[in-house]
Amino acid sequence: MAKIAHEAILQTKEATAMTGKKKNSLKIGLLKEITFQENRIALTPLSVGLLVEHGHEVILESGAGSASNFMDHHYSEQGAQITQDPREVYQSDILIKISPPTLAEVEKMKPRQVLFSSQQPSLMDIEVLKGLMRKQITALSFEYLQDEGCHLSVVRAMSEIVGTTSVLIAAEYLSNVFDGKGLMLGGVTGVPPTEMVIIGAGTVGEFAARTAIALGAQVKVFDSSVFRLRRLQSNVGSRVFTSVIQPVVLNKAVQSCDVVIGAMRAKNGRAPCLISEETVSKMKPNSVVIDVSIDQGGCFETSEVTTHDQPTFRKYDVIHYCVPNIASRVARTATYALTNIFTPILLEIGECGGMNNMIWANPGIRSAIYLYHGNLTNKDIANKFNLPSKDLNLIVVSNL
């Protein structure tokens, strides 16, 4: 009996080690964003309160949440430590921020730290990567983070916001206030509805279509994939004009519409440029172009990057809105969407007994890791810089 009991205890200990069910107190740091016009923050005060309640420590650089209208006292009232010195934040176990780290920020990080941030391979700098590798950082990219349904959770959440917001932006620039056509997006009884073309039937296109249809606009959606068009048609729940991208049909629709939203994305590299300068020159005066894909080069030949301070320019008497970070325009809403994703992850890391156990236990987290203790594990980044990459699964198993 004693032998059986001893074996049972050993099996229990082994199962606990494999599943990582050992609670661990974390020190989580939130830096003030230094990237131009990045207004979001990863955690709300209430989320910080929840983390503190579970025994974790949260340290916040003063003013980090002010752009999202979360003041320092909102965080301190929930148990966060507020500091004027960012060097104290860099001593955290987990550093969580929105924008990719700069070289100056990497130099301040401590060795073997865990970093949560955005990081698109196409925008990454080799010196930043080498700096992270030298410090043996374990780094997670929001863009690759997957939920239980294998969906890119952060990308989808931000795309929903951008899709809806882009239509509201279009409504603003159609009005007389911004020297537009003087049209109300949608229409009223006896007045023809506003015509809108959406290029791209992904999440951005779907939520743009939802919002435009709800406002009463006449919507046409173009995409290269019949599958995505069919999915949009089904998800929107109402019949909407859809078409595969045929240049003649697309150009004709763009020239006759009041608003066109470019939402085509590329998995890697540049977004496809689908609308030529000649087509834009034939659009109706004071029409509105919103290029959501401008961060990947843009869908329109006439697109140029703009900012939230000066969001538009005119070319061929067509209003162009080409701000890369539209979600920062509604930073508080975006912050709520982000904190709903990050807070459960941070709590689970604590419950698992640390980041290493979390990576082993959660495939969605594992898919987002591009550096593990300084080892490059992301093939897209490795291919861009012609560097060797390692299989994260094999690394984690060998370290257990």
N, C-alpha and C positions, 0 to 999 in steps of 0.2 A: 504493500500500500504506500509506504514511504517513497519507494522508487517511482511509482506511478504519479504521486503528488509532485515529486521533484521534476519529472519530465513535463508535467502539465505547466509548472511554473516557467520552465525553460521555453516551452512553446509559446506561452503568453508573452514573455519578454521578447522573443523573436518576432512575433506578430506585431508587437508595439513598435519595435525598431523598424520593421518594414513599412508600416503604415504611418510612422512618424507622429503618433498621437501623444506627443509630449509638449505641454504648453510652454511657450517661450515668450518672455517680455521683450518687446522691440523698442528701439529708439528710432523714431521716424522724423526725418527733417524735411521741411518745406521752404524752399528758397524763393526769393522775389525774382520774378522773371526779368531778364535784361534784354530779351529779344524784342525788336521793334514792334510795338502794337500787339504784343501778346498779353491779353487781359485776363485770361483764365487762370484758375488755380485748381489743383487736383482734389482738394478736400474742403468741404464746407465745415463751419463750426460744429454743427450737430454730429457730423461724422467723426470729427476729432473727439467730441465728447464720448461717443460710443467706443472709440479706440482706447481712450483713457480709462473708461469704465471697465474695460477688459484687461487692464493692467499694463497697457503700453504707454510709452512716453512720446509726446509729440512736441517738437521744437520748431518754431516758426520765425522766419526773418520778418522784422517789423515792416508792415506795409505790403506784405506778399499778397493779401487778398483784397486790397483797396480798389483795384481796377474792376473787380467783380462785386463791389459794394459790400464786402465783408471787412469790417474794421478789426483792428487788433484786439479791442476789448471783447468782441464777439467770440474770438478764439480763446482768450485768457479766461473768460467766464466758463468755458467748457473744459478747462484744465490744461490748455496748451501753455508752453513756456514761450514767451516772446523775447526775442533778442535783437539788439541793434547791430550785433557783430555777426556777419554771415559765417565767420570761421567756426563758431559754435555749432551752426547747422551742419557744417561739413564733417562733424564728428559723429553723425548719426550712423546707425547700422544700415538703414535704408534711406536713400535720398530720392525724393519723388518730385518731379517737375514736369512741365508741359513741353517746352521747347527742347530740342537736342542740346546737349552740353557744348559749350564753347571750350577752346583750348585753355583759356584762363580758368574756367570752372573745373576742368579736369585736373589741372595742376594743384588745386586746393583740396581735392578729394583725398580721403585716406585710403591706404592699400586694402584690398579685398572687400571693398564696400559694395553694396547692392544699389544699382541705379535703375529707377523707373523713369522713362522719358519717351518722347516721340523720337523716332529715328528712321527716316526713309533712306534706303541704300543709295538712291540716286542723288541725294543731297549731302551725303556724309563726306567729311573731310578726312583724308588719310592721316593727318597729324593728330587729330582728335582720337581716331581709332587706335593709333600706336600709343598714345598717352594712356588710354583706358587699358590697353593690353599690358603696358609696363606696370601699372598699379594693380594688376590682377583683379580687375573689376568684374563683377557679374552684372551684366546689363540686359535689361528687358525693353523691347520696343513696343509701344502701344499699337502700332500699325499691324502687328502680327498676333496680337492677343485674341484668343478664341474663347467663346463661351461653351456651354454644354452641348449646344447644337452645331458646334464647329463653325459658327459665324464669327466674323471679325468684329467683336463687340464695340470697341472704341470707334473704329472706322464707320460702322453702321450708325452709331449714335450721333456722331458728328455729321454724317451724311444726311440723316433725317433733319437735323437742325438747318444745315445749309440749303437743302432742297426747299423747305418751307420758307426760310428767310429770303431766298433769292426771288421768290414770287412777290413777297412784300416789298422788297427793294424795287422791283419792276413797277409795282403800283405807285411808289413814290415818284419815280422818274418819268412816269407817264403824265403826271399831274402838271398843272401850270406853275406850281411852286418851284419846280426845278426846270422850268422852260421846256416842258415836254409837250406832248400832243394835246394835253388837256382832257385826257380820257380817264374814266373810272375803269379800273380793271374788273371786267365782268360785263356790266351793262344793266339796263333796267328795261321794263316792259316797253316794247315798241322801238327800242334802240338796239342795233346789232351788237353782239358781244365782242369783246376784245379778242383778237386772234393771237395765240401764243404757240410757238414752236419750241419743243424740248428735244435736244439732241443727246441721246443717252437714256437708256431705260433701266439704269441701276437704281440704287437706293435714293440718290439725289434726284434723279428723274422721276421716280415714283412719287416722292413726297412733294416735289414741285407740281406734278400733275394733280395730286390730291387737292392741294391748296388752291390751284388755279381753277379747277372744276368747281370746288366749293364756293368760290367767289363768282362763278358764272362765266368764266372765260371759255372760249372755244379752243381746245387743245389738240395739237398734233405732236405725236411722239415718234422719233426716228431712232433706230438702233441697227447695228450690224447683225444682231442675234435675234432670231425668231423666238427662241426660248425666253429671253429677257422680256421681249415685247408681250409674249403670252402671259408671263408671270405678272407683269405690270397690269395688264388688262384684268387679270383675275384679282389681284390685290386691291386695285382701285375700286373695284366693285361696280363700275359703270362702263358703258361702251365709250371708247375714246378712239380717235383716228390713230392708227399705228401703221408704220411702214418700215421695211428694211431700207437701209441707206442706198438710194439710187440718186446719183448727182443731179439729174434733170428734175426729178420730183422734189428733192430736198431744196435745191436752189430756188425753184419756183415758190415753194412754201415760205422760205425765208424772205424773199423779195416782197411778198404780199402781206406778211404778218406785222403785228405791232411790237411784239416782244419775242426775242429768241434767247433761250438759255442753253449754253454749251456745257454739257455734263458728261462728256466722254472721257474715260480714264484709261490709262495704260498700266498694265501690271508692272512693267519696268520701262524706264526711259521716258520718251516724250509722248504726250497725248497726240492722237491723230489730228492734223489740221484739215478740217473738212469744208470750211467756208472760205472761199477765196476773196481777195480784196475787190475783185470785179463784182462779185455777188453783193458784197456789203455796199458798194457804191450805187447799186440799183435798188437798195431798200428805200422805203418811204421816209421822208424827212421826219426827224424827231423820234424815230423808232428806237427801241432800247435793246442793246446787246449785253447780256450778263455772261461772262466767261468764267464759270466755276472751275474749269480745268487749267486756269492760268498758272497754277503752281507746277504744272507739268508742261508748260509751254503754250497752252491754249488751243482752242478749237478753231479760232478765227485768225486769218492771216493779218488782220489789222489790230490784234490785241497787243496791249502793252501793260506791264505790271503797274498798278496804281496802289494807293494807300487809303486807309480809313479817313485820313485828313483831307486828301484830294482823291476821292474814289472814282471820278469819271473824267473822260475827255471825249471830244467830238471828232469824228472823222467821217467825211462825206455826209455831214449833218446827221450822223447817227450817234446816239449816246452810248458810250462803251463803259461798262462797269467791270473792272478787272482786278479786284482786291483778292489776294491769295487766301487770306485767313478770315473768311466770312463769319465763322463761328465766334470769333472774338467780338464781333459786332453785338452779339447777345451773350456776353461773357458769363452772366449769372446763370442763365439757363444751361449753357454749356457746362459750367462747373457742376451744377446739379446732376447732369447726365454723366459726367466723369466720375463724380464721387460715388454714384450708385454702382459703378463697376469696380472702382479701386478699393473701397472700404471692405467689402466681403473678402477680397483677395488678401488684404493686409491682416484681417482677422484670422483667415485660414492659415496664413503663414505662421502666425503665433500659435495656433492650435496644433499645427504640424510639427512644431519644434524648430522652425527655421526655414530659410530659403531653400537649402539643399533638399530637405524632405519634401517641401512643396513642389519643387521641380520634378521630383521622382513620382509624386502622387497625382499631379495634375497635368494632363497632356496639353491643355489650353495654355498654361503658363510655359510649358516646355517649348511650345511652338513659337513663343515670343522672345525667347532668350537668343541673343546674338553673340554674347560673350559670357563664358563661364570660367571664372577665376583667371581671366585674361586669355583664355583659349577662344579663338574665333569659331563659331558654330553655325553661322548663317551663310548659306551658299551664295546668295545674291551679292552680299558684301564681299565675300571672298572672290567671286568672279570679277567684280568691278575693279578691285585692286590687285588681281592676280596673286592672291595669297592662299595658302593652304587652309582648309577648314577641317574641323574634327566633328565626329558624330557625337552629339550631346548625350544620347542614350548610353553609349559605351562609356563616356566619361563619368556620368553619374553612377552607373553600375560599378565601375572600378573604384569609386570613392566611398561606396557604402561599406 
